[in-house]
Amino acid sequence: MLDLKTAKIAVIGLGYVGLPLAVEFGKKRSVLGFDINQNRIKALQAGHDSTLEVEDQVLQQSTNLTFSSNAQDLLSCDIYIVTVPTPIDESNAPDLTPLRKASAMLASVIRPNNLVIYESTVYPGATEEVCIPIIEKGSGLRFNIDFYAGYSPERINPGDKVNTLTKIKKITSGSTPEIAKFVDDLYGSIITAGTHSASSIKVAEAAKVIENTQRDLNIAIINEFAKIFNLLGIDTQEVLDAAGTKWNFLPFKPGLVGGHCISVDPYYLTYKAKEVGYTPEVILAGRRINDGMGQYTATQMVKALARKKIHIDEARVIILGITFKGDCPDVRNTKIVDMIKELESFNINVDVFDPWANASEVEHEYGIKLVKVLSKEAYDGIILAVDHSEFKQWGENKIRSYAKKQHVLYDVKHVLNKNESDLRL
């Protein structure tokens, strides 16, 4: 058995999830942070985190934490924690390529009595059905005899400076009762909010995937409410404020559902459900509603422009924000892109401004060039798409200063008061 105090940890994948985890463990023990992105490693070695999840000062003071993109450096480790992305493909099916590649890499370095813990969100059974066989085949080691596994789903909320890693209760699990106890004790050494030891790896996997599925469905019903209320000429926020006076009414708001978790994870569960012969209805209905909100908001803007007699063809619209949430640089799976495509289908010229997003990343991922400087009195329409702090500070007058005399200001995220915008979701 491994020694909880002396075992060296390697964290595989240093994004929004992996880096904070490596830093926390690095406060107590020797940790190797591994990522195949050499530019990412160089930036971290220089003491800078582009995701802004870890402050540079904290990163620079993490003396027990080293970084590498060389797989051979993993040979010195005993515990491997895998935090690579688990996206979906164009048909909304799980894309386990990063997870498969990480498992194959570990197969080349894993040694007897080593432990592999997966944190990536997957469907129930993926760890033992997909990942473990890859390690067994590549290493020649036998599962639960020569090496062991655990699963502890990540619960990081990108950009959240209140509900940080150590303040969120951690679900843990292991491939044997002894390993389950070891994994629970390991995370318990850094998670001040405590841990919950699941009875099996599958239970832990299922718990994670339904967390975001439930949230997705809650947002979907509010989005459907918003569509109905817009047709009825009722302000959605006023309805939610009134309904919210009851103690058990859940405080969700309408909006675009993007990012790497909520808009992706439900498809992992529905994929597995179909594989075992069940076709989910409610989950997929919620996904259809939320996936269509980018197109819906764009259409709402086009209708509002038409009502003001603004010529649609070659109109100019500025979208404020492209990240999937406020005060966060993460642009993964942002639904603002859907909004842009729909507006452009009407031959509208669309500009995008976002002080948080990395311009080169946006151009690489989506082919969109962010504008660096906004022009005064230039736009027929303004869409407040993300609730960044900067936009809140600007206020109505500054935001409208970028529009022509006749224009539409669409506040998708309710950044402004009701009477300060022309249209709200």
C-alpha positions as CSV (number, residue, x, y, z in Angstrom):
1,M,0.0,0.0,0.0
2,L,1.0,3.6,-0.6
3,D,2.0,5.8,2.2
4,L,-0.5,8.7,2.4
5,K,2.2,11.1,3.7
6,T,5.1,10.4,1.4
7,A,3.4,9.4,-1.9
8,K,4.2,11.8,-4.8
9,I,1.2,13.1,-6.8
10,A,1.1,13.9,-10.5
11,V,-1.8,15.9,-11.8
12,I,-2.5,15.2,-15.5
13,G,-4.0,18.2,-17.2
14,L,-3.5,21.7,-15.9
15,G,-6.6,23.6,-16.9
16,Y,-9.3,25.2,-14.8
17,V,-9.6,22.0,-12.7
18,G,-6.1,20.5,-12.6
19,L,-4.0,23.6,-11.7
20,P,-6.0,24.6,-8.5
21,L,-5.8,20.9,-7.4
22,A,-2.1,20.7,-8.0
23,V,-1.5,23.9,-6.1
24,E,-3.6,22.8,-3.1
25,F,-1.8,19.4,-2.9
26,G,1.5,21.2,-3.4
27,K,1.0,23.1,-0.2
28,K,1.4,19.8,1.7
29,R,3.5,17.5,-0.5
30,S,5.6,17.1,-3.6
31,V,3.5,17.4,-6.7
32,L,4.2,17.3,-10.4
33,G,1.9,19.2,-12.7
34,F,1.8,17.7,-16.2
35,D,0.3,19.0,-19.4
36,I,1.0,18.2,-23.1
37,N,0.7,21.9,-23.9
38,Q,4.3,23.2,-23.8
39,N,3.2,26.8,-23.9
40,R,1.0,26.2,-20.9
41,I,3.9,24.6,-19.0
42,K,6.2,27.5,-19.9
43,A,3.7,30.1,-18.6
44,L,3.1,28.2,-15.4
45,Q,6.9,27.8,-14.8
46,A,7.1,31.6,-15.3
47,G,4.5,32.0,-12.6
48,H,1.4,33.0,-14.6
49,D,-2.0,31.2,-15.0
50,S,-3.9,32.4,-18.0
51,T,-7.1,30.9,-16.7
52,L,-6.9,33.3,-13.7
53,E,-8.0,30.4,-11.4
54,V,-4.8,30.7,-9.4
55,E,-3.3,34.1,-8.6
56,D,0.3,34.6,-9.9
57,Q,1.6,35.3,-6.4
58,V,0.2,32.0,-5.1
59,L,1.6,30.1,-8.0
60,Q,5.0,31.6,-7.6
61,Q,5.0,30.7,-3.9
62,S,4.2,27.0,-4.6
63,T,7.7,25.6,-4.0
64,N,6.6,22.0,-3.8
65,L,4.9,22.1,-7.2
66,T,6.9,21.5,-10.4
67,F,5.7,21.5,-14.0
68,S,6.5,19.3,-17.0
69,S,5.3,18.2,-20.4
70,N,7.8,15.2,-20.5
71,A,6.0,12.0,-19.8
72,Q,9.2,10.4,-18.5
73,D,9.1,12.8,-15.5
74,L,5.9,10.9,-14.4
75,L,8.0,7.8,-13.5
76,S,8.9,9.3,-10.1
77,C,5.2,9.6,-9.1
78,D,2.9,7.2,-7.2
79,I,-0.5,8.7,-7.6
80,Y,-1.8,10.0,-10.9
81,I,-4.9,12.3,-10.9
82,V,-6.4,12.8,-14.4
83,T,-8.2,16.0,-15.0
84,V,-8.3,16.2,-18.8
85,P,-11.3,17.6,-20.7
86,T,-14.2,15.3,-21.8
87,P,-16.0,17.2,-24.6
88,I,-18.7,16.0,-27.1
89,D,-18.4,15.7,-30.8
90,E,-20.5,17.2,-33.6
91,S,-23.2,14.7,-33.1
92,N,-23.3,15.4,-29.3
93,A,-21.7,12.0,-28.5
94,P,-19.0,11.8,-25.8
95,D,-15.5,12.3,-27.1
96,L,-13.2,10.4,-24.8
97,T,-10.1,11.0,-26.9
98,P,-8.3,13.1,-24.3
99,L,-9.2,10.5,-21.6
100,R,-8.0,7.6,-23.8
101,K,-4.8,9.3,-24.6
102,A,-4.1,10.2,-21.0
103,S,-4.7,6.5,-20.0
104,A,-2.5,5.2,-22.7
105,M,0.3,7.6,-21.6
106,L,-0.1,6.4,-18.0
107,A,0.1,2.8,-19.1
108,S,3.7,3.6,-20.2
109,V,4.8,4.9,-16.8
110,I,2.6,3.2,-14.2
111,R,4.3,0.8,-11.8
112,P,3.1,-1.8,-9.3
113,N,1.0,-0.4,-6.4
114,N,0.4,2.9,-8.2
115,L,-3.0,4.6,-8.0
116,V,-4.9,6.4,-10.8
117,I,-7.7,8.8,-9.9
118,Y,-9.9,10.2,-12.5
119,E,-11.7,13.5,-12.1
120,S,-13.0,14.1,-15.6
121,T,-16.8,14.0,-16.0
122,V,-17.9,10.8,-17.7
123,Y,-20.9,8.6,-17.9
124,P,-21.4,5.9,-15.3
125,G,-19.0,3.0,-16.0
126,A,-16.5,4.8,-18.2
127,T,-13.6,4.6,-15.8
128,E,-13.7,0.8,-15.5
129,E,-15.0,0.1,-19.0
130,V,-12.8,2.4,-21.0
131,C,-9.9,3.8,-19.1
132,I,-8.8,0.8,-17.0
133,P,-8.6,-1.7,-19.9
134,I,-6.3,0.8,-21.7
135,I,-3.9,0.9,-18.8
136,E,-4.0,-2.9,-18.3
137,K,-3.3,-3.6,-22.0
138,G,-0.5,-1.0,-22.3
139,S,1.2,-1.8,-19.0
140,G,0.7,-5.5,-18.6
141,L,-0.4,-4.8,-15.0
142,R,-3.6,-6.3,-13.5
143,F,-6.3,-4.0,-12.2
144,N,-6.9,-4.3,-8.4
145,I,-3.9,-6.6,-8.1
146,D,-1.0,-4.6,-9.5
147,F,-2.5,-1.2,-9.6
148,Y,-5.7,0.5,-8.4
149,A,-8.1,3.3,-9.4
150,G,-10.3,5.9,-7.9
151,Y,-12.8,8.5,-9.1
152,S,-13.4,11.9,-7.5
153,P,-15.4,14.2,-9.8
154,E,-14.3,17.8,-10.1
155,R,-16.7,20.5,-8.9
156,I,-14.7,23.5,-9.9
157,N,-16.8,26.5,-10.9
158,P,-14.6,28.6,-13.3
159,G,-14.2,32.2,-12.2
160,D,-15.9,31.6,-8.8
161,K,-13.7,33.2,-6.1
162,V,-16.0,32.2,-3.2
163,N,-16.8,28.5,-3.8
164,T,-13.2,27.5,-4.4
165,L,-11.8,24.0,-4.5
166,T,-11.2,23.5,-0.7
167,K,-14.7,24.9,0.2
168,I,-16.7,22.5,-2.0
169,K,-17.5,19.0,-0.5
170,K,-15.6,16.3,-2.5
171,I,-17.1,13.1,-3.6
172,T,-14.6,10.2,-3.5
173,S,-14.5,6.6,-4.5
174,G,-12.1,3.7,-5.0
175,S,-11.8,0.4,-6.8
176,T,-11.6,-1.6,-3.4
177,P,-12.8,-0.7,0.1
178,E,-9.2,0.0,1.1
179,I,-8.5,2.2,-1.9
180,A,-11.7,4.1,-1.3
181,K,-10.6,4.9,2.2
182,F,-7.1,5.9,0.9
183,V,-8.6,8.2,-1.7
184,D,-11.0,9.7,0.8
185,D,-8.2,10.4,3.2
186,L,-6.1,11.9,0.4
187,Y,-8.7,14.5,-0.6
188,G,-9.6,15.0,3.0
189,S,-6.2,16.3,3.7
190,I,-6.9,19.4,1.5
191,I,-10.7,19.8,1.4
192,T,-11.8,21.8,4.4
193,A,-15.5,21.4,3.4
194,G,-15.2,17.6,3.9
195,T,-15.7,14.6,1.7
196,H,-18.4,12.1,0.8
197,S,-17.2,8.5,0.1
198,A,-19.4,6.9,-2.5
199,S,-20.0,3.2,-2.4
200,S,-18.5,2.6,-5.9
201,I,-16.8,4.4,-8.8
202,K,-20.0,4.1,-10.8
203,V,-22.0,5.9,-8.1
204,A,-19.5,8.7,-8.0
205,E,-19.5,9.0,-11.8
206,A,-23.3,9.1,-11.9
207,A,-23.5,11.7,-9.1
208,K,-21.4,14.1,-11.0
209,V,-23.1,13.8,-14.3
210,I,-26.6,14.4,-12.8
211,E,-25.5,17.5,-10.9
212,N,-25.0,19.4,-14.1
213,T,-27.9,17.7,-15.8
214,Q,-30.3,18.9,-13.1
215,R,-29.0,22.4,-13.4
216,D,-29.3,22.3,-17.2
217,L,-33.0,21.3,-16.9
218,N,-33.7,24.0,-14.3
219,I,-32.3,26.6,-16.7
220,A,-34.2,25.1,-19.6
221,I,-37.6,25.5,-17.9
222,I,-36.8,29.1,-17.1
223,N,-35.8,29.7,-20.7
224,E,-39.1,28.3,-21.8
225,F,-40.9,30.5,-19.4
226,A,-39.0,33.5,-20.9
227,K,-40.1,32.6,-24.4
228,I,-43.8,32.4,-23.3
229,F,-43.7,35.6,-21.3
230,N,-42.0,37.5,-24.2
231,L,-45.0,36.5,-26.4
232,L,-47.4,37.6,-23.6
233,G,-45.6,40.9,-23.2
234,I,-44.6,40.2,-19.6
235,D,-41.2,40.9,-18.1
236,T,-39.7,37.6,-17.2
237,Q,-37.5,39.0,-14.3
238,E,-40.6,40.6,-12.7
239,V,-42.4,37.2,-12.8
240,L,-39.3,35.4,-11.3
241,D,-39.0,38.1,-8.6
242,A,-42.7,37.6,-7.6
243,A,-42.5,33.8,-7.7
244,G,-39.3,33.9,-5.8
245,T,-41.1,35.2,-2.7
246,K,-42.1,31.6,-2.0
247,W,-39.6,29.7,0.1
248,N,-39.2,26.7,-2.2
249,F,-39.1,28.4,-5.6
250,L,-35.6,27.8,-7.1
251,P,-33.8,31.1,-8.1
252,F,-32.7,30.3,-11.7
253,K,-32.6,32.8,-14.5
254,P,-32.9,32.6,-18.3
255,G,-29.8,32.7,-20.4
256,L,-27.3,31.0,-22.7
257,V,-26.0,27.8,-21.4
258,G,-22.4,27.3,-22.5
259,G,-19.1,26.2,-21.0
260,H,-17.5,22.8,-20.6
261,C,-19.9,21.3,-18.0
262,I,-23.6,22.1,-18.0
263,S,-24.0,22.2,-21.8
264,V,-22.0,19.0,-22.2
265,D,-22.5,16.6,-19.3
266,P,-26.2,15.8,-20.0
267,Y,-25.2,14.3,-23.3
268,Y,-22.9,11.8,-21.5
269,L,-25.8,10.5,-19.5
270,T,-28.2,10.3,-22.4
271,Y,-25.5,8.5,-24.4
272,K,-25.2,5.8,-21.8
273,A,-28.9,5.6,-21.3
274,K,-29.5,4.9,-25.0
275,E,-26.7,2.3,-24.9
276,V,-28.6,0.3,-22.2
277,G,-31.9,0.7,-24.1
278,Y,-33.6,3.7,-22.6
279,T,-34.3,6.9,-24.6
280,P,-34.4,9.9,-22.2
281,E,-37.0,12.5,-23.0
282,V,-36.9,15.2,-20.4
283,I,-33.1,15.6,-20.5
284,L,-32.9,15.9,-24.3
285,A,-35.9,18.3,-24.4
286,G,-34.0,20.5,-22.0
287,R,-30.9,20.3,-24.1
288,R,-32.8,21.3,-27.2
289,I,-34.2,24.4,-25.5
290,N,-30.9,25.5,-24.2
291,D,-29.0,24.7,-27.3
292,G,-31.4,26.9,-29.2
293,M,-31.1,30.0,-27.1
294,G,-28.3,31.6,-29.1
295,Q,-30.4,31.5,-32.2
296,Y,-33.5,32.7,-30.2
297,T,-31.8,35.7,-28.8
298,A,-30.4,36.7,-32.2
299,T,-33.9,36.5,-33.7
300,Q,-35.3,38.6,-30.9
301,M,-32.7,41.3,-31.8
302,V,-33.6,41.1,-35.5
303,K,-37.3,41.6,-34.7
304,A,-36.5,44.5,-32.4
305,L,-34.4,46.2,-35.1
306,A,-37.3,45.8,-37.6
307,R,-39.8,47.3,-35.1
308,K,-37.6,50.4,-35.0
309,K,-37.5,50.6,-38.8
310,I,-33.8,49.9,-38.8
311,H,-32.7,48.4,-42.1
312,I,-31.6,44.8,-41.3
313,D,-29.4,44.2,-44.3
314,E,-25.8,45.2,-43.4
315,A,-26.9,46.7,-40.0
316,R,-24.1,46.9,-37.5
317,V,-24.4,45.1,-34.1
318,I,-21.9,45.0,-31.3
319,I,-21.9,42.0,-28.9
320,L,-20.5,42.8,-25.5
321,G,-18.9,39.6,-24.2
322,I,-18.1,36.2,-25.7
323,T,-17.0,34.1,-22.7
324,F,-19.5,31.6,-21.4
325,K,-19.9,33.5,-18.1
326,G,-19.1,36.8,-16.5
327,D,-15.7,37.7,-15.1
328,C,-14.1,34.6,-16.5
329,P,-11.8,34.2,-19.6
330,D,-13.2,30.7,-20.5
331,V,-14.6,30.6,-24.0
332,R,-15.1,26.9,-24.3
333,N,-18.4,26.0,-25.9
334,T,-19.7,29.5,-25.6
335,K,-23.2,29.9,-27.1
336,I,-22.5,33.5,-28.1
337,V,-21.1,32.0,-31.2
338,D,-24.5,30.7,-32.1
339,M,-25.9,34.2,-31.7
340,I,-23.2,35.6,-34.0
341,K,-23.9,33.0,-36.7
342,E,-27.6,33.6,-36.6
343,L,-27.2,37.4,-36.9
344,E,-24.8,37.0,-39.7
345,S,-27.3,34.8,-41.6
346,F,-29.4,38.0,-41.8
347,N,-26.4,39.8,-43.4
348,I,-25.8,41.8,-40.2
349,N,-22.3,42.9,-39.6
350,V,-21.3,41.7,-36.1
351,D,-18.5,43.0,-33.9
352,V,-17.5,41.4,-30.6
353,F,-15.8,43.1,-27.7
354,D,-14.7,41.3,-24.5
355,P,-12.0,42.5,-22.1
356,W,-11.7,39.1,-20.5
357,A,-11.3,36.8,-23.5
358,N,-8.0,35.9,-25.0
359,A,-8.2,37.4,-28.6
360,S,-5.9,34.8,-30.1
361,E,-7.8,31.9,-28.5
362,V,-11.1,33.3,-29.8
363,E,-9.7,33.7,-33.3
364,H,-8.2,30.2,-33.2
365,E,-11.2,28.4,-31.9
366,Y,-14.0,30.3,-33.7
367,G,-12.4,32.5,-36.4
368,I,-13.7,35.6,-34.7
369,K,-11.5,38.7,-34.4
370,L,-12.3,40.7,-31.3
371,V,-12.4,44.5,-31.6
372,K,-10.0,46.2,-29.4
373,V,-11.5,49.6,-29.3
374,L,-15.2,50.5,-29.5
375,S,-16.3,53.3,-31.8
376,K,-18.8,55.9,-30.7
377,E,-22.2,56.2,-32.3
378,A,-21.3,53.3,-34.7
379,Y,-23.9,50.5,-34.0
380,D,-27.5,49.9,-34.9
381,G,-27.8,47.3,-32.1
382,I,-25.9,46.5,-28.9
383,I,-26.3,43.1,-27.2
384,L,-25.2,42.8,-23.6
385,A,-24.4,39.1,-23.7
386,V,-22.1,38.6,-20.7
387,D,-22.3,40.2,-17.3
388,H,-18.7,41.2,-16.9
389,S,-18.0,43.7,-14.0
390,E,-16.7,46.2,-16.6
391,F,-20.1,46.3,-18.4
392,K,-21.9,46.8,-15.1
393,Q,-19.7,49.7,-14.2
394,W,-20.2,51.3,-17.6
395,G,-23.9,51.8,-17.1
396,E,-26.6,52.6,-19.6
397,N,-25.2,56.0,-20.9
398,K,-21.7,54.7,-21.7
399,I,-23.1,51.6,-23.4
400,R,-25.5,53.5,-25.5
401,S,-22.8,56.0,-26.5
402,Y,-21.5,53.3,-28.9
403,A,-24.8,53.2,-30.8
404,K,-26.4,55.4,-33.4
405,K,-29.3,57.7,-32.5
406,Q,-31.8,55.1,-33.6
407,H,-30.8,51.7,-32.1
408,V,-31.7,48.7,-30.0
409,L,-30.0,47.8,-26.7
410,Y,-30.7,44.2,-25.8
411,D,-29.8,43.2,-22.2
412,V,-29.6,39.4,-22.3
413,K,-28.0,39.1,-18.9
414,H,-30.1,41.7,-17.0
415,V,-27.0,43.8,-16.3
416,L,-29.1,47.0,-16.4
417,N,-32.4,47.9,-14.8
418,K,-35.5,47.1,-16.7
419,N,-36.1,50.7,-17.9
420,E,-32.5,51.1,-19.1
421,S,-32.7,48.7,-22.0
422,D,-35.0,48.3,-25.0
423,L,-35.2,44.5,-24.7
424,R,-34.5,41.9,-22.1
425,L,-34.5,38.1,-22.2
